[in-house]
Amino acid sequence: MSRLRARCFVLVFFPLLGLALAQEPVRLTLMVGMTPQELASFRPALEALDAAHPEFVVDLEPVPQQSFAERANVRLASGTLPDVVRMDGLVAQRLIQSGAFLELSSLPGFDGVDLDDYFPGVLAPYRTGDAIWALADTASPTMLFYDRAKFDAAGVAYPTDAWTYEDMRRAAVRLTRDAAGRSPLDGGFDPARVVQWGWNNSLTMYWQRDLVQALGADWCADVLCTTFAATAPDVVAAVQWWADLVQVDHAGLYAPFSGAQTGIPGSAFLAGVAAMGYHGFFAVGQLNAIGGIDYDVAPPLIGVDGRRRASLSINGYAIAADTEHPREALALLLALTSPAFLAETWGRPGHAVPARRSAAPSVVDPARAPANQDAALVAMEVGAVFHPFTPSAFEAYALTVDLFAAMMRGDLPVAEALSEIERVLNETLAGDRLP
């Protein structure tokens, strides 16, 4: 970021010498991965924050989101990691275990941070035991998005806060249409020519633990989800429920993002060919920018145990282990995660939900869609980050995503596919397990 203003020097007094020396502010580099829309509001907010802190000047280093992990690894290997880094929770542990960051709780000045102000699930990927390596600033919780026009056309009542997964399934069947306008409940329905799906997804990756838990099972066998128990009978039954939504009810998608079924790469709901489904909060901004879909949201569905669950995509700030200015870097990190900055920079523009309870209500704005924005705050209270988030998580995802697709499509029986998924995951994640 260019320096747009003159900065007053900080006076450091040396009484024994009787001198007052002018000390220039230190220069800090801040690396972030953000969308263009996020950067548009982040830049001026950072400039205002910079102006309020005479102890440092910030050089902003924006990185395309899709190449952030690669850039961070290159900078770490070359010993040039920026002083402060904003990173996705799923890449944090790999960098933490590589020695990239300073442990925050040991730094002078950190003891005043109110960790109880953070939502329950947002700090998990940034911890190892009692150590904390980063502070979350934002989260995007999953909520139930639905297209009111499609519900109206099918004569289906809108989702309520009391909806269960079975309520969703029954509605999804009624909302599904083939090219002739018939639902799966109608004679002559053609499952090979579906043009509108009732639900925008199925069980397509191992990070969807919440969808299995909601049906009374859990395939994670340890706290970090580095040991999988995917062949347990209750897990098989829960996964079969999702497979049946696709193969029997014809109301869900086995390939929700590739475009293989819809003909439109990306989200089926955002493309207008699904009546409802789970999306992260980030979809609010996308839908409002695109227009054309009369939508609203509801809290996550209620599971068989009476609980709601949501997954959280999070971002947070860490300090490079080799920064020459740890005190100033901590001051910058704390300013970037202050409730006032989070509310002004993230909540009010509607980019994401602030990770702190005191700032989160700023995301609610009756002047913009959706109507039921309080659903985001409900989702934050029940949300959990993707498990596992350990260093081998992305490799494990890549090795199993095709198995999930084959299972949902019906090319592999559920029990057989889960057996292979369990084997691959347990082998791939073995090195991530706690001693």
C-alpha positions as CSV (number, residue, x, y, z in Angstrom):
1,M,0.0,0.0,0.0
2,S,1.4,3.4,-0.9
3,R,2.0,5.8,1.9
4,L,-0.5,8.6,1.2
5,R,0.2,10.9,4.1
6,A,3.0,12.3,6.2
7,R,3.5,10.5,9.4
8,C,4.6,12.1,12.7
9,F,7.6,10.5,14.3
10,V,7.2,8.9,17.7
11,L,9.4,10.6,20.3
12,V,11.6,8.4,22.4
13,F,13.1,10.2,25.4
14,F,16.5,9.5,26.9
15,P,16.5,11.4,30.2
16,L,20.1,10.6,31.0
17,L,21.2,12.2,27.7
18,G,18.7,15.0,27.8
19,L,17.8,14.2,24.2
20,A,14.5,13.6,22.4
21,L,15.1,11.5,19.3
22,A,12.6,11.1,16.5
23,Q,11.9,7.4,15.7
24,E,10.5,6.5,12.4
25,P,7.5,4.1,12.3
26,V,8.4,0.5,11.3
27,R,7.3,-0.8,8.0
28,L,5.1,-4.0,8.1
29,T,4.0,-6.1,5.2
30,L,0.5,-7.6,5.3
31,M,-0.3,-10.5,3.0
32,V,-4.0,-11.2,2.3
33,G,-6.0,-13.4,-0.1
34,M,-9.3,-11.6,-0.8
35,T,-11.8,-11.2,-3.6
36,P,-11.8,-7.9,-5.6
37,Q,-15.0,-6.9,-3.8
38,E,-13.5,-7.5,-0.4
39,L,-10.3,-5.6,-1.3
40,A,-12.4,-2.7,-2.5
41,S,-13.6,-2.1,1.1
42,F,-10.5,-3.4,2.9
43,R,-8.0,-1.0,1.3
44,P,-9.6,2.2,2.6
45,A,-10.3,0.6,6.0
46,L,-6.7,-0.4,6.3
47,E,-5.5,3.1,5.3
48,A,-7.6,4.6,8.1
49,L,-6.3,2.0,10.6
50,D,-2.8,2.7,9.4
51,A,-3.3,6.5,10.0
52,A,-4.4,5.8,13.5
53,H,-1.2,3.9,14.4
54,P,2.0,6.1,14.3
55,E,4.1,3.1,15.3
56,F,3.9,1.4,11.9
57,V,3.3,1.8,8.2
58,V,1.6,-1.1,6.3
59,D,2.4,-2.3,2.9
60,L,-0.5,-4.4,1.6
61,E,0.4,-7.5,-0.4
62,P,-2.8,-8.9,-2.0
63,V,-2.7,-12.4,-3.3
64,P,-5.3,-14.2,-5.5
65,Q,-7.2,-16.5,-3.2
66,Q,-6.6,-19.6,-5.4
67,S,-2.8,-19.2,-5.2
68,F,-2.5,-18.1,-1.6
69,A,-1.2,-21.4,-0.1
70,E,1.4,-21.7,-2.9
71,R,2.6,-18.1,-2.4
72,A,2.8,-18.5,1.4
73,N,4.8,-21.7,1.1
74,V,7.2,-20.1,-1.4
75,R,7.7,-17.0,0.9
76,L,8.2,-19.3,3.9
77,A,10.8,-21.4,2.2
78,S,12.7,-18.3,1.1
79,G,12.6,-16.7,4.5
80,T,10.5,-13.7,3.3
81,L,7.1,-14.5,4.8
82,P,5.3,-11.1,5.4
83,D,5.1,-9.8,9.0
84,V,1.4,-10.5,9.2
85,V,-0.5,-13.0,7.1
86,R,-4.3,-13.5,6.7
87,M,-5.0,-17.1,5.9
88,D,-7.9,-19.6,5.5
89,G,-8.3,-22.0,8.5
90,L,-7.8,-25.1,6.3
91,V,-4.2,-24.1,5.4
92,A,-3.2,-22.9,8.9
93,Q,-2.0,-26.1,10.5
94,R,0.4,-26.9,7.6
95,L,2.0,-23.5,8.1
96,I,1.9,-23.7,11.9
97,Q,3.7,-27.0,11.9
98,S,6.3,-25.6,9.5
99,G,7.3,-23.1,12.2
100,A,5.9,-20.2,10.2
101,F,4.3,-18.2,13.0
102,L,4.8,-16.7,16.5
103,E,2.8,-18.2,19.3
104,L,0.5,-15.3,20.2
105,S,-0.3,-15.9,23.9
106,S,3.3,-15.5,24.9
107,L,3.6,-12.0,23.4
108,P,3.4,-9.0,25.7
109,G,0.1,-7.3,25.1
110,F,-1.9,-10.3,24.1
111,D,-3.2,-11.1,27.6
112,G,-5.9,-8.4,27.1
113,V,-7.6,-10.2,24.3
114,D,-11.1,-11.3,25.2
115,L,-11.1,-14.8,23.7
116,D,-14.6,-15.4,25.1
117,D,-15.9,-12.9,22.6
118,Y,-15.1,-15.3,19.8
119,F,-17.7,-17.7,18.5
120,P,-17.1,-21.3,19.8
121,G,-15.7,-22.8,16.6
122,V,-13.6,-20.2,14.9
123,L,-10.3,-20.6,16.7
124,A,-9.9,-24.3,16.5
125,P,-7.6,-24.5,13.4
126,Y,-5.3,-21.8,14.9
127,R,-4.5,-23.8,18.1
128,T,-2.2,-26.6,19.0
129,G,-3.0,-27.6,22.6
130,D,-3.0,-24.5,24.7
131,A,-1.0,-22.5,22.2
132,I,-2.7,-20.1,19.8
133,W,-1.1,-19.0,16.6
134,A,-3.6,-16.8,14.9
135,L,-6.9,-14.9,15.6
136,A,-9.9,-15.3,13.4
137,D,-11.4,-12.2,11.9
138,T,-14.3,-13.6,9.8
139,A,-16.4,-16.7,9.1
140,S,-18.8,-17.8,6.4
141,P,-21.3,-20.2,8.1
142,T,-23.5,-22.5,6.1
143,M,-27.2,-21.6,6.0
144,L,-30.2,-22.9,4.1
145,F,-30.8,-20.8,1.0
146,Y,-34.1,-21.2,-0.9
147,D,-35.7,-19.8,-4.0
148,R,-39.1,-18.4,-3.1
149,A,-40.3,-18.3,-6.6
150,K,-39.7,-22.0,-7.1
151,F,-41.4,-22.8,-3.8
152,D,-44.4,-20.7,-4.8
153,A,-44.6,-22.4,-8.2
154,A,-44.6,-25.9,-6.6
155,G,-47.0,-24.9,-3.9
156,V,-44.5,-25.8,-1.2
157,A,-44.4,-23.8,2.1
158,Y,-41.1,-22.0,2.8
159,P,-38.6,-23.5,5.2
160,T,-39.2,-22.7,8.9
161,D,-36.8,-22.6,11.8
162,A,-38.3,-26.0,12.8
163,W,-37.4,-27.9,9.6
164,T,-35.6,-31.2,10.0
165,Y,-33.7,-33.1,7.3
166,E,-36.8,-35.2,6.6
167,D,-38.8,-32.0,6.1
168,M,-36.2,-31.0,3.6
169,R,-36.2,-34.3,1.8
170,R,-40.0,-34.3,1.3
171,A,-40.0,-30.7,0.0
172,A,-37.0,-31.4,-2.2
173,V,-38.9,-34.2,-4.0
174,R,-41.9,-32.0,-4.6
175,L,-39.6,-29.2,-5.9
176,T,-37.7,-31.4,-8.4
177,R,-38.8,-31.1,-12.1
178,D,-37.9,-32.9,-15.3
179,A,-38.0,-31.3,-18.7
180,A,-41.7,-31.9,-19.0
181,G,-42.4,-30.2,-15.7
182,R,-43.1,-33.4,-13.8
183,S,-41.9,-34.1,-10.2
184,P,-40.7,-37.6,-9.0
185,L,-44.2,-38.0,-7.6
186,D,-45.8,-37.8,-11.0
187,G,-46.3,-40.6,-13.5
188,G,-43.9,-40.5,-16.4
189,F,-41.2,-38.6,-14.5
190,D,-37.9,-38.9,-16.4
191,P,-34.9,-38.9,-14.0
192,A,-32.5,-38.7,-17.0
193,R,-34.0,-35.2,-17.9
194,V,-34.1,-33.4,-14.6
195,V,-33.8,-29.6,-15.1
196,Q,-34.6,-28.4,-11.6
197,W,-33.3,-30.2,-8.5
198,G,-35.0,-29.7,-5.1
199,W,-31.6,-29.8,-3.2
200,N,-28.4,-28.4,-4.5
201,N,-26.0,-31.0,-3.2
202,S,-25.5,-34.4,-1.6
203,L,-22.6,-35.9,0.3
204,T,-19.7,-35.1,-2.0
205,M,-16.6,-34.8,0.2
206,Y,-15.2,-35.8,3.6
207,W,-15.4,-32.3,5.0
208,Q,-19.2,-32.6,5.2
209,R,-19.1,-34.2,8.6
210,D,-22.1,-32.1,9.8
211,L,-24.3,-33.9,7.3
212,V,-23.4,-37.2,8.7
213,Q,-23.8,-36.1,12.3
214,A,-27.2,-34.6,11.6
215,L,-28.4,-38.1,10.8
216,G,-27.1,-39.7,14.1
217,A,-23.6,-40.8,13.1
218,D,-20.0,-39.6,13.0
219,W,-17.2,-40.8,10.9
220,C,-14.5,-39.0,12.9
221,A,-12.9,-41.3,15.5
222,D,-10.5,-38.8,17.1
223,V,-10.7,-35.1,18.1
224,L,-8.9,-33.9,15.0
225,C,-10.7,-36.3,12.6
226,T,-7.4,-37.9,11.5
227,T,-8.8,-41.4,12.1
228,F,-11.9,-42.4,10.2
229,A,-14.5,-44.9,11.1
230,A,-16.6,-44.7,7.9
231,T,-17.7,-48.3,7.9
232,A,-19.6,-48.3,11.1
233,P,-23.3,-49.3,10.6
234,D,-24.7,-45.9,11.6
235,V,-22.3,-44.1,9.3
236,V,-23.3,-46.4,6.4
237,A,-27.0,-45.7,7.1
238,A,-26.5,-41.9,7.2
239,V,-24.5,-41.9,4.0
240,Q,-27.1,-44.1,2.3
241,W,-29.8,-41.5,3.2
242,W,-27.9,-39.0,1.1
243,A,-27.3,-41.5,-1.7
244,D,-31.0,-42.2,-1.8
245,L,-31.8,-38.5,-2.1
246,V,-29.8,-38.6,-5.4
247,Q,-30.5,-42.1,-6.7
248,V,-34.0,-42.9,-5.4
249,D,-35.6,-39.5,-4.9
250,H,-33.7,-37.8,-7.8
251,A,-33.8,-34.6,-5.8
252,G,-30.1,-34.1,-5.1
253,L,-27.0,-33.8,-7.2
254,Y,-24.0,-36.2,-7.3
255,A,-21.9,-33.6,-9.1
256,P,-23.2,-30.2,-7.7
257,F,-20.3,-28.0,-8.9
258,S,-18.7,-29.5,-12.0
259,G,-21.7,-28.8,-14.3
260,A,-21.8,-32.5,-15.4
261,Q,-25.5,-32.7,-14.5
262,T,-26.6,-29.1,-14.7
263,G,-24.6,-28.0,-17.8
264,I,-23.5,-25.0,-15.8
265,P,-20.3,-25.2,-13.8
266,G,-20.6,-23.9,-10.2
267,S,-23.4,-24.0,-7.7
268,A,-26.7,-25.3,-8.9
269,F,-28.6,-22.9,-6.6
270,L,-26.6,-19.8,-7.8
271,A,-27.2,-21.0,-11.4
272,G,-31.0,-21.0,-10.7
273,V,-31.5,-24.8,-11.3
274,A,-31.9,-25.9,-7.6
275,A,-34.7,-24.8,-5.4
276,M,-32.8,-24.8,-2.1
277,G,-29.6,-26.0,-0.4
278,Y,-26.7,-25.2,1.9
279,H,-24.4,-22.4,1.1
280,G,-21.8,-20.4,3.0
281,F,-22.7,-16.8,3.9
282,F,-20.5,-15.6,1.1
283,A,-23.4,-16.5,-1.3
284,V,-25.4,-13.6,0.0
285,G,-23.0,-11.1,-1.6
286,Q,-23.0,-13.2,-4.8
287,L,-26.7,-13.4,-5.1
288,N,-27.2,-9.7,-4.3
289,A,-24.7,-8.8,-6.9
290,I,-26.1,-11.1,-9.6
291,G,-29.8,-10.5,-8.9
292,G,-32.5,-12.5,-10.6
293,I,-33.2,-15.0,-7.7
294,D,-35.9,-14.1,-5.2
295,Y,-34.3,-15.8,-2.2
296,D,-34.3,-16.0,1.5
297,V,-32.4,-18.0,4.1
298,A,-33.1,-20.1,7.1
299,P,-31.0,-21.5,9.9
300,P,-29.3,-24.9,9.4
301,L,-31.7,-27.9,9.6
302,I,-32.4,-29.7,12.8
303,G,-30.8,-33.1,13.1
304,V,-32.2,-36.3,14.5
305,D,-30.7,-35.4,17.9
306,G,-32.5,-32.1,18.0
307,R,-29.3,-30.1,17.3
308,R,-28.4,-27.8,14.5
309,R,-25.0,-27.9,12.9
310,A,-23.2,-25.7,10.4
311,S,-19.8,-25.7,8.8
312,L,-17.6,-22.6,9.0
313,S,-15.1,-21.3,6.5
314,I,-12.8,-19.0,8.4
315,N,-9.9,-16.6,8.0
316,G,-7.5,-15.2,10.5
317,Y,-4.3,-13.3,11.1
318,A,-0.9,-14.7,12.2
319,I,2.5,-13.1,12.8
320,A,5.6,-14.4,10.9
321,A,8.1,-16.2,13.2
322,D,11.0,-14.2,11.8
323,T,9.4,-10.7,11.8
324,E,11.8,-8.1,13.0
325,H,8.9,-6.1,14.6
326,P,6.8,-8.5,16.8
327,R,5.4,-5.7,19.0
328,E,4.2,-3.6,16.1
329,A,3.0,-6.7,14.2
330,L,0.9,-7.7,17.2
331,A,-0.5,-4.1,17.4
332,L,-1.5,-4.5,13.7
333,L,-3.1,-7.9,14.3
334,L,-5.1,-6.7,17.2
335,A,-6.3,-3.7,15.3
336,L,-7.4,-5.9,12.4
337,T,-9.4,-8.1,14.7
338,S,-10.9,-5.4,16.9
339,P,-14.7,-5.4,17.0
340,A,-14.9,-2.0,15.5
341,F,-12.7,-2.8,12.5
342,L,-14.5,-6.1,11.9
343,A,-17.9,-4.5,12.0
344,E,-17.0,-1.7,9.6
345,T,-14.9,-3.7,7.2
346,W,-16.6,-7.0,7.0
347,G,-20.0,-7.0,8.7
348,R,-21.6,-3.8,7.4
349,P,-20.5,-4.4,3.7
350,G,-21.9,-7.9,4.1
351,H,-18.7,-9.7,3.0
352,A,-18.6,-12.2,5.9
353,V,-19.7,-12.6,9.5
354,P,-17.2,-11.1,12.0
355,A,-15.7,-13.9,14.2
356,R,-16.4,-12.0,17.4
357,R,-19.9,-11.9,18.9
358,S,-19.7,-8.2,19.7
359,A,-19.2,-7.4,16.1
360,A,-21.3,-10.0,14.4
361,P,-24.7,-8.2,14.5
362,S,-23.2,-5.6,12.2
363,V,-23.9,-8.1,9.3
364,V,-27.6,-7.6,9.7
365,D,-28.9,-4.9,7.4
366,P,-32.7,-4.8,6.7
367,A,-32.0,-2.7,3.6
368,R,-30.6,-5.7,1.7
369,A,-31.6,-9.3,1.0
370,P,-32.1,-11.8,2.5
371,A,-34.9,-11.0,4.9
372,N,-33.9,-13.5,7.6
373,Q,-30.4,-12.4,8.1
374,D,-30.4,-13.4,11.8
375,A,-30.1,-17.0,10.5
376,A,-26.4,-16.2,10.0
377,L,-26.0,-15.5,13.7
378,V,-27.7,-18.7,14.7
379,A,-25.4,-20.6,12.3
380,M,-22.3,-19.0,13.9
381,E,-23.3,-20.2,17.4
382,V,-23.6,-23.8,16.2
383,G,-20.9,-23.8,13.6
384,A,-17.7,-25.8,13.5
385,V,-14.7,-25.6,11.2
386,F,-14.1,-28.3,8.6
387,H,-12.5,-31.4,10.1
388,P,-9.8,-32.4,9.5
389,F,-7.8,-29.2,9.1
390,T,-4.5,-30.9,9.6
391,P,-1.6,-30.7,7.1
392,S,-2.6,-33.6,4.9
393,A,-6.3,-32.5,4.7
394,F,-6.1,-31.3,1.1
395,E,-4.3,-34.4,-0.1
396,A,-6.9,-36.6,1.6
397,Y,-9.7,-34.6,-0.1
398,A,-8.1,-35.0,-3.6
399,L,-7.7,-38.7,-3.1
400,T,-11.3,-39.3,-2.1
401,V,-13.4,-36.8,-4.0
402,D,-13.9,-39.2,-7.0
403,L,-14.9,-42.0,-4.6
404,F,-17.6,-39.8,-3.1
405,A,-18.9,-38.9,-6.6
406,A,-19.0,-42.5,-7.6
407,M,-20.9,-43.4,-4.4
408,M,-23.5,-40.7,-4.8
409,R,-23.9,-41.5,-8.5
410,G,-24.5,-45.2,-7.8
411,D,-21.4,-46.6,-9.5
412,L,-20.2,-48.0,-6.2
413,P,-22.4,-49.4,-3.4
414,V,-22.3,-47.2,-0.3
415,A,-20.7,-49.8,2.0
416,E,-18.0,-50.6,-0.6
417,A,-17.2,-47.0,-1.3
418,L,-17.0,-46.1,2.4
419,S,-14.6,-49.0,3.0
420,E,-12.2,-47.7,0.4
421,I,-12.7,-44.1,1.6
422,E,-11.9,-45.2,5.1
423,R,-8.7,-47.0,4.0
424,V,-7.4,-44.1,1.9
425,L,-8.1,-41.5,4.6
426,N,-6.6,-43.4,7.4
427,E,-3.4,-44.0,5.3
428,T,-3.2,-40.4,4.2
429,L,-3.9,-38.8,7.6
430,A,-1.8,-41.1,9.7
431,G,1.1,-38.7,9.9
432,D,-1.2,-35.9,11.2
433,R,-2.3,-37.8,14.3
434,L,-1.4,-36.6,17.8
435,P,1.2,-38.8,19.6
